[in-house]
Amino acid sequence: MPFAELPEIKLYYEVSGDGPPVVLLHGLGSLGRDWSPQIPALEPRHKVYRTDARGHGQSDKPEGPYTIQQMAGDIAAFIDKQIGEPVHLIGFSMGGFMAFQLVVDRPELVRSMVVINAIPEVVTRTFRDKLNLNLRFFILRLFGLRVLGKLLGKLLFPRSDQKELRRELAKRIAGNDKKAYIAATRAVINWTVADRVSGIQAPVLMISGDRDYTPIKEKQRFVDIIPNARLEVIANSRHATPLDQPEALNKLLVAFLAEQNQTD
């Protein structure tokens, strides 16, 4: 199995295809293999790297605390060691946070960036925000990852024809290391690089499910201040767009990457 020996941790990854390099960054509690619906669309024209983030999958799970800056630094070290040239970054949810952090910290490593259902900050401003966060920790600590996974599955995939997606999500969340999952969750809380994104020079595509947690107008607010960014909205999609609308997402990814490769 391929592992990258990095300065701080050992990072698991998978690679397929050939062409300009693409690095895929998964969401909280997920792992690289959850990008499987996107691989057939990407690998005919790109060398595609799927990593398991720190604390996830087969990568090392050191004691916390974790930070998004630290997790993005793992990916920067991975690019330096395993790829050796700038990449196209595609990040979903927490992976989108990592992508934003990486592009502001190491802009020379990023040719272009796609972020799916993510913005460059996670700030608990309202009472409702804090209540929802505390409720998640309460469920996690009292009932465990299995119950949390089932509840998240019902929230993300509520339709009757999404039974298999609910089952797979519950299984994936339950398979996490509890301490590492908590450390990764805490890394997200009150993280921000919002004051730095106006300096991003790489082309940026922000993609939002029309029913994502974060309102579309909030994503548009950041698109408006990033010099070379645009927003695309996918209909009938909640937060887990790579899984609930894979064909629509893949079409946007392929078109955006083709556009970037033509201009290089």
Helices and strands as residue ranges (DSSP letters): E 3-5, E 10-17, E 21-25, G 32-35, H 39-42, E 47-51, H 68-78, I 79-83, E 87-92, H 94-105, G 107-109, E 110-116, H 127-143, H 145-156, G 160-162, H 163-174, H 178-188, G 197-199, E 204-209, H 216-223, E 229-234, H 241-244, H 246-263
